[in-house]
Amino acid sequence: MLSAMDVFDTHAHYDDEQFDPDRDEILSGLPQKGVKLALDPGGDIGSSKLAVSLAERYPFLYAAVGIHPGRAESMADGDIDLLAGMTGNPKVRAIGEIGLDYHYEGSPRDVQKRVFRAQLALARDLGLPVIVHDREAHGDCMEIIRSFPGLRGVLHCYSGSAEDAMTYARMGWYLSFTGVVTYKNARKVIEVIKQFPLDRMMIETDAPYLAPVPHRGRRCDSTYLHLVAEKIAEVRGLDPEEIAARTLVTGKEFFSIS
């Protein structure tokens, strides 16, 4: 049961408008429901500012700041400086959510690549890890990441191949898994989970999206994260409490949270 586990939701968008009606009620109740830590990644300048503001308000909540590939075309002159300024807040622990999205293509691919590279360079210069969104852009995403050797990062809601996953492991990168692991069509991600090193694995909800079975289709929040841990435990033949504990430690180390 959830109450038996302490979990770290490493990717939850509590800045999202879906939480406007009851955001404080949801966030205030999470620590009593086993959610020890959570991290809110921004998707543009406005949501990054809100994520930081929320992190300041709730002791267990941290933030990342960045411009999502779907909003890359909105990036203005000076936005990199604005993101850099936000990282001066001690609750900001990464640059993200950044990357490439060739499914929705909310911004032209060349713009996405330029904005992705600019933010990877920012993270490198600041010594921060990155949270990467890669949807149907696996080749270009890996090529760009390879051009920033030594950078630490996590592929959030990983959807690539097991072969690419092991390449990322050799590069020292991490993968994070969502409620998608509970879906019937999740065969590819299950194969990744069977092979990927546990000490480079994190779990997340991507709230308010991707609620796990049996809550699929509902607004997701961090109280559903135990279902992700339980599915990974089932695949690996381990106790859910061990998955929760190990991913909690990994998340804290990755985001430098004491």
KEMI-908492 format. One line per field, with one value per residue (C-alpha): residue in one letter; x, y, z. Coordinates in steps of 0.05 Angstrom, whole numbers, plus 5000, padded with zeros to 4 digits. Layout:
<nodes>
residuo: c(A,...)
x: c(X,...)
y: c(Y,...)
z: c(Z,...)
</nodes>
This chain:
<nodes>
residuo: c(M,L,S,A,M,D,V,F,D,T,H,A,H,Y,D,D,E,Q,F,D,P,D,R,D,E,I,L,S,G,L,P,Q,K,G,V,K,L,A,L,D,P,G,G,D,I,G,S,S,K,L,A,V,S,L,A,E,R,Y,P,F,L,Y,A,A,V,G,I,H,P,G,R,A,E,S,M,A,D,G,D,I,D,L,L,A,G,M,T,G,N,P,K,V,R,A,I,G,E,I,G,L,D,Y,H,Y,E,G,S,P,R,D,V,Q,K,R,V,F,R,A,Q,L,A,L,A,R,D,L,G,L,P,V,I,V,H,D,R,E,A,H,G,D,C,M,E,I,I,R,S,F,P,G,L,R,G,V,L,H,C,Y,S,G,S,A,E,D,A,M,T,Y,A,R,M,G,W,Y,L,S,F,T,G,V,V,T,Y,K,N,A,R,K,V,I,E,V,I,K,Q,F,P,L,D,R,M,M,I,E,T,D,A,P,Y,L,A,P,V,P,H,R,G,R,R,C,D,S,T,Y,L,H,L,V,A,E,K,I,A,E,V,R,G,L,D,P,E,E,I,A,A,R,T,L,V,T,G,K,E,F,F,S,I,S)
x: c(5000,5021,5027,5081,5125,5162,5166,5199,5157,5213,5168,5100,5071,5035,5040,4991,4923,4888,4909,4883,4818,4852,4927,4940,4894,4930,5001,4989,4964,5020,5070,5018,5005,5076,5102,5168,5193,5168,5198,5160,5193,5175,5155,5165,5185,5117,5108,5181,5169,5106,5143,5196,5143,5109,5175,5188,5120,5124,5186,5182,5174,5232,5234,5268,5266,5265,5229,5192,5204,5130,5140,5210,5185,5162,5232,5252,5318,5338,5300,5364,5386,5318,5326,5397,5372,5319,5373,5400,5341,5365,5300,5317,5355,5356,5344,5280,5235,5274,5285,5252,5181,5168,5099,5062,5115,5089,5151,5192,5246,5304,5278,5270,5342,5369,5331,5350,5424,5421,5391,5440,5496,5464,5461,5533,5556,5517,5536,5463,5431,5377,5308,5298,5233,5244,5182,5192,5259,5306,5362,5367,5359,5417,5461,5452,5462,5527,5553,5552,5597,5599,5529,5484,5412,5349,5304,5235,5177,5226,5198,5259,5288,5323,5386,5385,5370,5434,5473,5447,5467,5538,5537,5520,5449,5385,5315,5249,5184,5111,5043,5053,5087,5018,4986,4971,5011,5073,5113,5173,5181,5174,5233,5273,5255,5278,5348,5362,5406,5363,5412,5399,5324,5274,5198,5149,5076,5082,5020,4968,4980,4990,4952,4968,4917,4865,4861,4878,4841,4835,4876,4940,4977,5034,4990,4987,5063,5062,5028,5089,5135,5091,5093,5168,5175,5132,5175,5240,5216,5228,5186,5152,5182,5251,5236,5207,5267,5319,5288,5280,5355,5372,5328,5358,5428,5413,5380,5430,5377,5404)
y: c(5000,5072,5085,5032,5069,5135,5156,5212,5237,5264,5296,5326,5390,5421,5488,5460,5495,5429,5439,5510,5491,5451,5458,5475,5420,5368,5391,5401,5329,5293,5284,5248,5201,5175,5227,5246,5289,5316,5358,5406,5420,5483,5485,5558,5621,5630,5559,5556,5617,5584,5519,5558,5595,5530,5498,5557,5545,5470,5441,5374,5404,5423,5455,5453,5510,5505,5512,5451,5433,5445,5517,5527,5577,5622,5630,5703,5739,5741,5679,5640,5695,5691,5616,5625,5676,5628,5575,5620,5596,5537,5499,5496,5431,5421,5450,5421,5401,5408,5366,5347,5327,5303,5276,5341,5386,5447,5483,5471,5418,5466,5513,5455,5434,5504,5515,5446,5459,5528,5498,5440,5491,5530,5467,5451,5521,5519,5448,5426,5362,5363,5333,5313,5303,5257,5238,5205,5241,5188,5194,5270,5273,5224,5259,5326,5297,5263,5332,5352,5299,5299,5329,5291,5279,5238,5218,5229,5182,5140,5113,5092,5024,4977,4985,5061,5054,5014,5066,5120,5077,5072,5148,5155,5179,5160,5139,5155,5116,5137,5104,5083,5021,4996,5002,4940,4968,4981,4921,4962,4999,4934,4906,4967,4958,4885,4906,4976,4984,4997,5048,5092,5088,5139,5140,5196,5211,5267,5293,5314,5266,5191,5165,5091,5035,5031,5108,5118,5177,5214,5273,5243,5265,5238,5192,5145,5137,5073,5038,5053,5024,4963,4949,4956,4911,4859,4861,4857,4805,4852,4882,4948,4978,4964,4998,5058,5062,5054,5105,5153,5149,5155,5215,5250,5237,5259,5324,5336,5336,5320)
z: c(5000,4989,5064,5069,5018,5017,4944,4903,4845,4803,4750,4767,4737,4796,4759,4708,4703,4717,4790,4795,4832,4888,4882,4955,4980,4937,4953,5028,5034,4996,5054,5096,5037,5029,4980,5011,4954,4887,4833,4787,4720,4682,4608,4593,4630,4663,4686,4709,4753,4782,4794,4833,4873,4891,4911,4958,4991,5003,5037,5002,4932,4886,4817,4750,4700,4624,4558,4532,4459,4444,4465,4436,4384,4440,4467,4467,4470,4542,4563,4575,4623,4658,4667,4692,4742,4769,4783,4837,4880,4923,4908,4833,4820,4745,4676,4647,4617,4552,4491,4425,4407,4336,4352,4363,4332,4368,4343,4279,4287,4273,4327,4376,4364,4373,4438,4464,4451,4484,4547,4549,4545,4602,4645,4628,4646,4712,4731,4735,4710,4655,4649,4576,4538,4477,4438,4370,4363,4390,4339,4339,4414,4427,4375,4408,4478,4455,4435,4509,4541,4617,4624,4672,4652,4656,4599,4629,4611,4571,4506,4467,4453,4501,4458,4465,4539,4550,4509,4556,4616,4589,4581,4655,4642,4677,4656,4689,4683,4689,4694,4622,4650,4672,4603,4561,4502,4543,4518,4494,4560,4599,4560,4579,4653,4651,4630,4654,4716,4778,4805,4744,4747,4774,4777,4763,4749,4698,4734,4714,4656,4646,4706,4716,4711,4742,4742,4668,4639,4705,4729,4758,4821,4862,4904,4844,4841,4883,4825,4781,4835,4841,4766,4762,4823,4788,4726,4765,4816,4875,4931,4914,4977,4950,4884,4922,4968,4914,4867,4925,4939,4865,4856,4916,4891,4820,4842,4899,4953,5022)
</nodes>
